[in-house]
Amino acid sequence: MKIKKAGLLALSILVMGIFSSCQQMTGKNGDQMKTQAQDTVKITLLQTADIHGQLDPHLELFWENDSIVFKERGGLAHIQTLFKEEKAKNPNTFIVDGGDLIQGSGYAALSQGSIFPDIIKNMDFDLIIPGNWEVVYGKDVMMEVMTAFETPVIAQNMYHEEDQKELFPPYWIQEIGGVKLGFIGINDPDVPIRQNPIFSEGINFSGIDDSVKDLIKKVKHEEKVDALFLVTHIGIFKQVELSNNPIVADVEYILGNDTHERIRKPIEGKYAKVTEPGAFGSFVGKLDLYFLNGKIVREEYELMDVDPEVYKADPLIAELVEKAKAPYKEHLETVVGYTNTPIYRYLTVENPMDNMITDAARWKTGADISISNGFRFGNPVVPVDGKPAPITRANLWNLIPVDEKVKTGKATGKQIKNWLEKEMHNAFAQVSTERFGGWLVRFSGMEVDFNSQNPKGERIKSVKVKGEEMKDDQYYTISACVRPGDPKDNLCRMPNVKDIEVKDYTIHEVVEEYLQKNSPVAPKLDKRAYCDYLGQNSFSTVPGTDYKFQ
């Protein structure tokens, strides 16, 4: 009896050994295949996006249990530690950044991005693409800074205006662990419209056209890559739309960027899958791909929080960051005011951050209505233990990434309503490709009731100014910021504005003066723009998917 038990035990061990040498693998089309584990190659792709010049850990907004909470995340030195740890786990690791890296903070703006090459070339990035904000300092500065990264930069659709030659190589091929990977970079073709037009002078952009289709075919079939990735900076809505387009039938993943969305499970299109790893260096997307004979047989994805308590600062990068900050630190870390309530921006309609900015502009200019762009920027400023939170000049740059002069003018109620309808369509169009740039514009001096689900041009239910319904034929004074390169009679994309005047002060100067005279401030949500369907805490959605911001 003992002998039989021993024999059965040995047989069980043998069988377990056989099965443990195999794995159930899921292919791209969901097919199950048994493969020898030792025959597979695991490749890890790490992705950052929209770091926007954030050098240090900062507060980040999360939506948890139907409440807004704030946690410290990010910091380049902490990101580098995460990179190192992941590469130690798997030497077959490739790291890509999806653009909007050198703009968005005071340190980035005052140095015109020149602080970044020394830092970035000492980090473990393998590939970088430019984003829509990389042009902010002009073409020549962009080229100088990005070339100095000493890291490959690719963009399929950016050209020198004078000769139509490519600014950067259109694609990059890397062999890792015997697997050949291809990457094509695509920037937003709407950069000259989304950004101040003067920023991108000298650069031409092409859209998602036959040139993209031809390049995909070339890289996949002529270069014979095993897996092809589009690294795009066109926003989650257009990236999901692209994933359903036959043009990407030969593409495995669209590594998306631009809209700061936190995709925690890749969105599956008809032809490709889409990722987007948040913003400000607060997150790193991690995609593990298992290859057998050049084919993907298993996939895993995780959106990793860059928690500075978990990933301690890399000493070299921390030293380089402090060195980069030194010439600007005293000026930028000067406290200019205080707030008794959290200042944040992540809601699609109304945010305390923009309420403070537009209230300051209306206070300074005396305009009936003051407008702020629908930026997705801005690290929160949050009081602790009931004490007012200090607001520094560095915070102002995070809140308002471009410091332009204030511009005023007059427009009729009809003009303002038509402009608002257009801006609402940009933010809430049900056809995702018709969405454009950031969230809804913000303002002070108006109360707007609307329905985001109505058709184009029919969303506004009511607009009130000073408690009275806006009159179509009455003129109202408006303030906004100058957009260099726009026609003189444009105000925040509103055309044909009368009595234009450019003030001799900038929006940063206005907010700083407002804070000095009114601190501590206490901005809050007060339904100056409201939609019943969206509610007060409205985070972005992606039509046709189950994506939820967290």
KOLSEDO-396766 format. One record per residue: x, y, z of N, C-alpha, C in turn. Coordinates in steps of 0.1 Angstrom, whole numbers, plus 5000, padded with zeros to 4 digits. Last residue first. Layout:
<rs>
XYZXYZXYZ/...
</rs>
This chain:
<rs>
489655794873489855754888491155814892/487155804848488355874855488455824869/486255524829485955624840487155674846/485155374799486255444806485655534817/483655214783483255214797484355284805/482855384751483655294760483155304774/481355564737481555434731482355334739/483255854746482055794740482355654734/484755904775485155864762483955794755/484656184798484156054793484756024779/485956364825485856334811485356194809/483756444853485056414848484856364833/481956654873481956594859483356574854/480356724898481656654896481756574883/477756824892478856914896480156854894/476156694861476356714875477556804879/475456624835476856604839476956614855/472756694833473256554829474556524835/472656964841472056854850472556714846/475357174841474557084832473956974841/476657504844476057384850475257304840/478657764855478357674843477857544849/478457854880478457954869478357894856/478257694903477357674892477257794882/480257724921479057794923478057794912/483057584938482057564927480757634930/485357834951484557714952483657704939/488058004967487257974955486557844956/488958194987488258064990487458034978/492058364998490858344989490158214993/493358545025493158425018491958415010/493858784998494158655004493758665019/493559014983492358944987492558814995/495959124975494959214981493759144987/497358914965498058994975496959084982/495658824945495958744957496558824968/495759034927494458994933494658914945/498459024919497859144925496559104933/498458764907499258794918498758914926/496658804886496258704896497158734909/498059004871496659024876496358934888/500358874864500458994872499059024878/499358674848500058634860500058754870/498358824827497358754835498058704848/500059144824499759004820498858944830/499459484813499759384823499359244818/498459664795499959664797500259574809/495959534772496359594785497959584786/494559594742495559504749496159584761/491359614731492359684738493259584745/488759654707489859574713490859654719/486159714697486859804707487959724714/484659394690484859534688485659604700/485259084675485059154687485359304685/485458884655484759004652484359074665/485458554672485858654661484958774662/486858384698485658454694485958564684/489258284707488658214695487258274692/489858484726489658344730488858264719/488958714705489158704719488858554723/490058894676489658764682489858774697/490959114662489659114667489058984673/493559044653493359134664492059134670/494058684648493558824643493358914655/496858534666495458544662495158684656/499458574673499258514660497758514656/499058524707499858584697499658504684/496258584724496858464717497658514705/495658744754496158754740496658614736/492858644774494358664772494658674757/490058854781490658724779492158744778/486959014789488459004790488858864788/484259204776484859074778486359094780/481159374778482559384777483159254782/478459344755478959314768480459324767/475559484738477059454739477459434753/472559324728473259414737474759384737/471059154713471559274706472359364715/470358944731471158914718471759034712/470858954765470159004754470958994741/470758724792471558784782470758824770/468858774820469058694808469758784798/470458894850469458904840469858824827/472658864868471258824872470158834862/474858944854474359034865472958994868/473758744828474758834832474158934842/472858414818472558534826473858614829/471558194795472758264799472358394806/470157874790470058004796471458064798/470657654774469257674778469057814783/472657544747472457644758470957654761/472657354726472957314740472657414751/472557364699471257374707471557334721/474857334685474157464683472957474691/474456984682475357104680474557224678/471956844704472756854692473556984691/472556774740471756824729472656834716/474156704761473656594752472856644740/474556914777475756864769475256764759/472757184783472557034782473656984772/473057464806473157394793472957244794/473357774819472757654821472657584807/475658004831475257934819474657804823/476258324841475658194846475058124834/479158524841478058464835477558344843/481258614857480358714852479158654845/483958414845483358484856482458594850/484758094830484458234830483958284843/486257844808485657884821485558034821/485557604781486157734786485457774799/485657254786484857374784485657494789/488957114779487657104784486857234781/491057094749490757074763489257064767/490856964716491657024727491156994741/487756874705488956954702489657004714/485656644688486156704700487456774698/485156514665484756654665485156724678/485656254670486656324662486356474661/483456164685484656194692485656274684/480356274685481256214675482656254680/479356424706479256274707480056204696/481056694720480556634708480456484710/482056854741481056744744480456674732/483957044733484156964746483256844747/483057164710484457114711484657024722/480557234718480657124709482057074709/481157454734480557334740480657214731/482157624715483057574726482557454732/479857684701480957614694481957554705/478357804721477857684715478957604708/479858034726479757934736479257794731/479458164702480858124705480758014716/476758224704477258144692478658084695/476758384727476058254727476558164715/478258604717478758524729478058384729/476658704697478058654694478558564705/474358774712474258674701475658614698/475358984728474958854734474858744724/478359124712476959114715476558984722/481359234727480659144718479159144722/484459414731482959414733482359314723/487459364750486759404739485259394742/490959304761489559334763488859374750/493559114773492959174761491459194764/496659074790495159074790494659154779/499558894779498859014783497359004782/500358564791500158664781499458784786/501958304801501658434807501558534796/500857974802501358074793500958214798/499757814822501057774816501657874806/498457854851498357934838499657914831/499057674871497657704868497557764854/501857664871501157544869499657564865/502357934875502757884862502057744860/501357954902500758034891501057974877/503257794915501857744914501157824903/505457964914505457834907504057774905/504558164930504658194916504758064908/502357994954503658054950503558094935/500258004981500257994966501458064962/499657815011500357915004500357894989/496557745026497657695018498357805011/495457805060495557845046496757785038/494757515080495557635078495557675063/493557275084492757395086493457525084/495357075077495057095091494357235093/496057235046496357125055496057165069/494857325013495057355027495257235036/496257274982495357224992495757265006/496357294948496957364960495857344971/496957054921496157114932496957194942/498457144890498457064902497757134913/497357194858497257254872497257154883/495557164827496757174835496357194850/493757164808493657044816494857054826/491957474800493157404802492957274810/490157644784489757514790490957424793/490857994793490857874784490557744791/488658224807489858144808489758024799/487158554807487258414801488658354804/484758764822486158734820486258584816/482359014817482658874816484158854814/482459294821481259214824481559064826/485559414835484659364824483459294829/487359514852486059574853485059524842/489959424854489559484842488159564843/490159304880491159394875490659484864/487959134883488259234894489159344888/488358974861487159064861487359174872/490658834870490658914857489459014857/489758714893490758804894490858894881/487858534882487358644892488458754893/489558374867488558464860487958574869/490958244889491658324878490658424871/488858124904489758224910490458314899/487757954885486958054891487758164897/489957784880489557884870488657994875/489957644905491157704900490757824890/487357524907487757634916488957714911/485757464876486757434885487057554894/483357324854483757434862484757384873/483757104834482857214832483357334840/485356884840485256924826484457054824/487756884866486456874862486256934848/490256954872490156824865488756804861/491857154893491357164880491357014874/491757334925492057224916491457244903/492357444956492257494943492657374934/490557414987491357354977491157414963/490457725006489757605000490757544990/491957935014491357855025490657735020/495158035001493757994999493257905010/497358314995496858195003495458164999/500258454978498858454984498558324991/502858434970502058554966500658554971/505958314979504558304982503858444978/508558214957507958324965506458304967/509558024940508957974953508558084962/510558174919509358094917508758044930/512758314929511658384923510358304923/514358104938513958214947512758284942/514757944914514057894926513558004935/516257984892514858034892514158014905/518657854894518657994890517258064891/517957584905518657684913518557824907/516857384889515957474895516657604901/519057234881518257294871517357404877/519857124906520757214898519957294888/517756964912518057084920518957174913/517956784891516756864892517056984900/520456664896520256734884519056824884/519856534920520856634920520756724908/517856354911517556454922518556564922/519456194894518356284888517956384898/521156074914521656154902520656244897/519355934932520256044936520756134925/515955894928517255854923518255964926/513755874956514455954946515755904941/511755584959512655684965513355754954/508755474956509955484947510755604952/507055504977507355374972508655374964/506855774981507155694993507555544989/506055874956507455894961507855824974/504455684933504355724947505755744953/503255674905504555714909504455774923/501155404898501255524905502755554908/500755244867501455244880501455384885/498455054851498855194853499455214866/499154754833499054814846499354964845/498554464814498754604815498454654829/499654194793499254234807499454394807/499253924770499354064773498854104787/500453674748499853704761500153854764/501453644723500553534728499953564742/502553794695502153824708501153714712/505153644676503753674677503453694692/507753544673507453674668506053714669/507653304688507953304673507453434667/505953464712506353334708506453334693/506053714737506153684723506553534721/504153914758504853784757504853744742/504354234772503954154760504854024760/503154464795503954344793503454264782/503154794800502554694791503554584790/502455054821503354934820502554824812/502555404825501855284819502855174817/502955584853503655524843502855404838/502055904868501755764865502755714854/502756164871502156094883501955944881/503756314851504656224857504056154869/501556464841502456524851503456434857/499056204834499856324832500756364843/497755894820497656014828498656124824/498555714797498955704811498955824820/496655534776497055674778497355674793/496155294749496555334762496655484763/494255084728494655214731495055234746/494554834702494254874716494855004719/493054784669494254804678493754844692/490754724656491954684650493154694660/488554804671488354694662489754634657/489854864704489254904692489154784683/489854854738490054774726489254824715/491855034760490555034753490754954740/493554884788493554924774492154924768/492855014819492654884811492654934797/493255264827493755154836493555014830/494055564816493555444811494155324819/493555864824494255754831493555624827/494256144802493356044808494155924814/495556354790495756334804494856224811/495456394763494256434771494356394786/498156304754497556444751496456474761/498455974740498856084749498056204746/498755614733498155744732498655844743/499855384715500355434728499955584728/498055154700498255294699498555344713/499254824691498854924701498955064696/499554694666499154624678498554724688/498554734632499154804644498654724657/497454674609498754614611499354664624/495154834608494954684609496254614612/494855104607495755054617495554904619/492955154587494355204585495255144594/490455084596491254984590492655024587/489755224628489955254614490855144608/489655204655488555134648488655154633/491655364664491755214667490755134660/490755614659491755564650491855404652/489055654680488455654667489455584657/490955654701489955554700489355534687/492255894693493055774693492055654693/490356084695490756054682491555924682/490056074723488956054715489356014701/492656124735491955994736490855974727/495056284714493956284723493256154723/497356284699496156344693494956334702/500056174697499656284707498456354700/501055834696500355944691500056044702/502855584684502955674696502355804691/501855274673501755414670501855484683/503754984668503055064678503055214672/504054644659504054784655503154864664/506054354659504954424665505154574662/507954264641507054164647505854234654/508754414610508654424624507654314629/509554454582509354314588509454324604/509954654565510954644576510754514584/507754584549509054594543510154584554/505654564569505854454559507254464552/505654774588505254634592505754534582/506654994574507354944586506954804590/504855014552506255004550506954934562/502355034564502554924555504054904554/502755274578502355154585502755034577/503055444555504155424565503955294573/500555444543501755394536502855364545/499055564564498755424559499955364552/500155814564500255724576499955584572/499555904539500955894543501155804555/496855924539497455804532498955794535/496356054572496056044558496755924552/495956244597495956094595495456064581/497756534586496856464594496956314592/500756744589499856664581498956584591/502057064594501656944600500756874589/504957284593503657234587503357094593/506457554608506257414609504957384602/506657824609507757754603507657604603/505057864641505557924628506757854622/504057784665504457684655504757744641/503358014679504357914685504857824674/501458164667502858214665503858104670/498958064675499558034662500958064660/498757904706498858034700499558014686/497157584698498157664705498057804699/495157494681495057474695495957564703/496157554656494957614660494757604675/498657424652498557574649497257634653/497857154660498657234668498557384665/496456964646495757084650496557184658/497856724644497856814633497156954635/499756604670498456654667498556754655/502156354659501756464667500356524662/503256034659502256124652501956224662/505755784652505255894660504355984652/505955434653505655554644505155664653/508055164659507355274665507155384655/508554804661508454934653507655034659/510654544671509554634674509654754665/511554214670511754344663510454424665/513154014694511854054688512054194682/515453964707515253884694513953924688/515454144728515253994730514953914718/514554384705514654354720514454204722/515254624681515154474684515454454699/513454894669514354844680514154694681/512955164649512855024650513854984660/510855454643512055394649511855244651/509855724621509655594628510955544634/510455964609509055934612508855804620/512856194623512556074616511156024619/511756544622512356424629512156304621/510956714602511756774614512456654621/511156654567510756604580511656674591/510756914544511456804549511056774563/509557134532508657014535509556894539/510857374531511157274521510457144523/509657554549510357604537510657504527/508557414570507657484561508357524548/509457094580509957234578509057304567/506856904595507756934584508257074585/505456614610505956754612507056784602/504556344611503756444604504156594607/506056164625505756134611505256254604/508556184647507256244644507056234629/510856104673510256074661508956144659/514056094688512756164688512156144674/516455924708515655934695514356004697/518456124728517456014728516656034715/519656364733520456244730519656114731/518456604739518156484747519056374745/519056784719520056774730519656664740/516856784703518056724698519056694709/515156934719514856794717516056724711/516357194719516157124732516056974729/516457264692517657264699517557174712/513757244685514657154678515957144686/512657444701512157304702513257214696/513957674691514257624705513857484707/512857684665514257664667514657614681/509957714670510557594663512057574666/508857814702509257834688510057714683/508057744727509157844726509657864712/505957554721505657674728506757784727/506057314709506357424700506257554708/505157124727506557134725506957254717/502457094729502957214736504557224734/501756864715501256984710501857114716/504956674716503456694718503056824713/507356454701506956584705505456594707/508456144716507756214705507456354710/511155924723510356044727509656094714/512855644737512155704726511255814731/514055554760514555504748514055574736/514955684792514055694781514755634768/516255694817516355564809515355564797/518155994822517155904825517055794815/520056164811520456074822519355984828/518656314793519656214788520256134799/516956464811516456354803517456254797/518756644823518056554831517656434822/519856794802520756724811520056624820/517356884788518356784782519256714792/515957074806515556934805516656844798/516457344806516857264818516657114816/515257464785516757434784517257354796/512657554784512957414782514357374783/512857824791512457784777512857634774/513157894817514357834810514157804795/510557964823511658064824512958024818/509157714818508857844810510057944811/510157524836510257504821510057634814/509557654860510957624857511157594842/506757664859507557794858509057764855/505457414836505857464849506657594847/504957374809503857354818504157394833/507157184788506357294790505257264801/508356944779509257064783508457184786/506556744773507456724783508056854788/504756664752504356764762505256754775/505256304748505256444744504656534755/505456024755504556064745504356214743/508255824759507555934764506755994753/509155484766508755584756508055694764/511355214770510655324777510455434767/511554864773511654974764510755094769/513254584785512254684788512554804779/514554324791513854354778512754464780/515154294818516154364810515554404796/513054304843513054254830513954344821/513854404868512954284868512954224854/515354614861515954514868515154384868/513454774849514454714841515254604848/512054844872511354764862512354704852/513954994886513354874892512754784882/514355204868515455114871514954984877/511755334868512355274855513455174859/511655414894510655314889511255254877/513655604894513855484903512855374898/512555784876513755714872514055594881/510455884891510155814879511355724875/511956024910511155904915510755814903/512956234895513856144902513156014907/510556354887511456294877512356194884/507456324901508856364904509756284895/504456164915505356214905506756254910/502256254942502656164932503756234923/500156274970501356314964501856214954/496556314967497756234971498956284964/493256394975494556434970495656354975/489856324964490956314973492256354967/486456354959487756404955488756384966/484156074959484756194965486156234959/483255824952482455944950482956064957/485455664957484255654966483455774965/487655894942487555764949486355764958/489556054921488156034924487955894929/492456264927491856134925490356134928/495056484920493656464923493156324918/498156534935497456484923495956454928/500956734945499556674948498856644935/504256624936503156724937501856654941/507756584931506456534935505456644938/509156784903509156734917507756664920/508956874877510156824881510056744894/506956914850506856884865508056814869/506656954823507657034830507657004845/504656774814504356924814505356994824/504156514809504756544821504656694824/502756364788502256494793502856524807/503656034798502956124789502656254796/505355714796504955834803504355934793/505455364796505055484789504755604799/507255064790506855164799506555304792/506954744780506954874775506454964786/508754444781507954544789508054674782/508554124769509054254766508054354774/509453794770508653894777509354024774/509353524749510153644752509153744758/509053164753508453294751509553404755/510152924759510252964745509753104743/509652864785510952894782511152944767/506952784783507252914789508652964785/505452664754506552644764506952774769/501952714752503252734747504252704758/498652674741499652624751501052644745/496352934735497352844730498252804741/493253084727494053024737495052924731/492453394712492553254711493553194721/492153664712491453594723491653444722/493653794693492253774690491553684700/496153784705495553914702494053904699/496053504729496553574717495753704715/496953394759495853454752496453534741/498153084771498453214766497253264758/498952884798497852924789498053064784/502052724797501252824801500052844792/504252454809503352514799502552624805/505452354830506352404820505652464808/503452254845504052374850505052434839/502852014833501952124831502552254835/505051854841504851874827503952004825/504851864868506051924862505851954847/502551724872502551874876503751934869/503451474864502351544857502351694859/505351424884505751424870504751504862/503751424907504851524906505251544891/502151204902501551344903502551444901/504051004902503251024890502651164890/504751014929505751034919505151074905/502350944941502951074944503951104933/502050674931501050784927501650924929/504150554944504150564930503150674925/503450584971504650654966504650664951/501150434971501050574974502250644969/502350184965501450234956501250384958/503850144989504550154976503650214965/501950135008502850245008503550264995/500849885000500050005000500950135000/
</rs>
